[in-house]
Amino acid sequence: RVSLGWTALLGALLLLTLVDREDLESVLHRVEWSTLLFFAALFVLMEALSKLGLIGYIGGWTEALILRVDESDRLAVALILMVWVSGITSAFVDNVPLTTMMVRVVTSLGTHPTLNLPKEPLIWALSFGVCLGGNGTLIGASSNVVCVGLAEQHGYKISFMQFFKIGFPVMIGHLVVATAYLLVCHCIFSWH
């Protein structure tokens, strides 16, 4: 059985054999190496934090907090926690590795026998949180980093603070709307 990493590496090596050597230098020059290294470092960081037990800690903390609440309010608290914790965290950590980490937390919450929470609303809350939270800062989403890199290539400099001043308030507004939507759909109408 060949792992996904080896498959990707073999595919890249195959493509390198098909490339024209004279054109290779110009192709490598156009690659956004800083962006690729940034994402590689983020994935390494998230896996290291996972191995250090951060996922288990976050999951345990979330479960303990939800268990303190009355059973009738647990879904609402879980949705609010999931949207806001994943949203605020996603503003400062790229949403792709964060989602990879938080899916494990959602799975443990959805299968916890005492909590008795439906998985669907938790998945929606995570999705809204990480997607909308990534709009808050420059490093929050992959597309933000790529767009700023392309803007710099064309002479437009966008600083972290310039992006933050506009992006963070917009993100807060989006998270408020997403929270209200989830509470109406899953706590009032029980659409799960």
N, C-alpha and C positions, 0 to 999 in steps of 0.2 A: 504494500500500500504506500503510495507516494503522497506526501503532505502537500498542502496548498502552497507553501513557501517554495518548495522544490519545483512545483508546476510553474509558478510565476517566473522563477529563475531560468528554467529551461526554455520557456517561451521567449524571454528577453534575449537569451543567448541565440536562439534560432533567428530572431529578428535581426540581431547584429550580424549574422552571417549573410543575410540577404541585402544589407545596406551597402550603398556605394561609398567607398572609402573617401573620395574627395568631398562628398556631400555630408559625411559624418561629422566633420568638424563644425560646420555651420548648424547642423541639427543640435549637437551638444551645446553649442553656444546659446541657442534659443531656449534651452530648458531652464525652468525656474528652479535652480538648485537650492536656493535658500528656502523656498516654500516646501520642497520635497524633504529637506533636512528637518525643517520645523515640524512637519507632520510625523516623520519617523521618530523624532525625539518625543513627541506627544504620546505616540502609541507605546513607546518603551516606558515612559513615565507612568502611564495608566496601568500597564501590565505589572510594573514594579509595585505600584500602590495596591494593586489587587493581591499580589503575592504577600505583601506586608500585612494584609488583613483589613484593608480599608473598606472593602465591599461588605465583609462580614460585620464590621463595626457600624457602618451606615445602615445596613439591614436590621441589625439588632436594636439600634437607637430608634429607627422608624417604627419597628414592631412594638417596642416598649412604650413609645409615645402614643401610638394608636390604641394599645391595650388599656391605657389610663382613661380613655374616653368611654362614655356610655355606648353600648352596642348599637343603638339606633343612629348614632352620629359617626360611627367609625368610617363609613365610606366617604362621608364629606371631609373628614379630617385627613384621610388617606389621599384623597384627590387634591386637596389644597396643599398638603405637604409635597406630594409628587410634582405638581406643577411648579411650585415656587422653589423648592430645593433644586430640582433639575434645571429650572429656568435661570436662577441666579448663578448656579455653578456653571451652566453652559455659557454664560456671558464671559467667563474668565478661563474656561477650559474648552477646547474645541469640542463641538457636539458629537462628532463621530466616536472618539474613544470614550466619551462620557456615556453615550447611549449604550455602548458595549458593556460598560460597567453597570449601569443602572438597570439594564434588562435582567440581570441576575437578581437585583434587589426586588424588582417587580415580580419576578417568578417566585421568589421566596415568600413575598407578601401574599401572592395569589394562592399559594399552596399551603399556607400556614393554617393548621386546623382550628386554632382558637380564634383567629381573626375572622375567618369565614368571609373574605372579600372576593367579589367577582374580578376576574383578570381583565376583562375588556375595558372597563373604565380606567383601570390603572395604566393599561397600555396607552390609551388615549391621552391620559394626563401626562405620561412620560413623553409621548410624541409632541404634544403641544409645548411642554416645558422646554425640551431641548431644542426644538426647531425655532420657537419664538425667542428663547433666551439667547440664542446665537446671534441675534440682531443687536444685542446690547453693546458689544465692544468689537474692536477690530479683530481680536483673536478668537472671538466666539464661534465663528463658522468658517469652514474651508473656503467658501466663496468670497468672504470678506478679505481673507489673506491674499487670495489670487487676484481679486480686483484691485487691491491696493498695490500689489506688485506690478500689475499691468499699467495702472495709473502712473506709477513712478517711472516706468519705461517711457512713457509719453510726456514726462515733464510735470506731472501733477503730484505734489507731495501731500499726503493725508496722514496727519499724526494720530496717535492713539487718542489724545484728548479731543481733537476735532471730531472724530468719529463718536467718541463716548458722549459728548455733549448733546448730540442729536439722537444717537442710537439707544442710549440707556432709557431716557424717558419714553421713547416709542415702545421699547421692549416692555416696560412696566405697564403701559396701557394695554398692550396686547395680552400680557399675562392676566390682567384683571378681567378682560373680556373672555379669555379662554376659561378662566376659573368659573366665572358666572355661567358660561355655556355648559360646562361639565356638571356643575351643581344642579342646574335646571334639568338637564337631560337624564342624569343618573341618580340624583337624590330625590327630585320631585316627581319626575315621570317614570323612573326606573326603566329606561330604554335599553338596558343590558339584558 
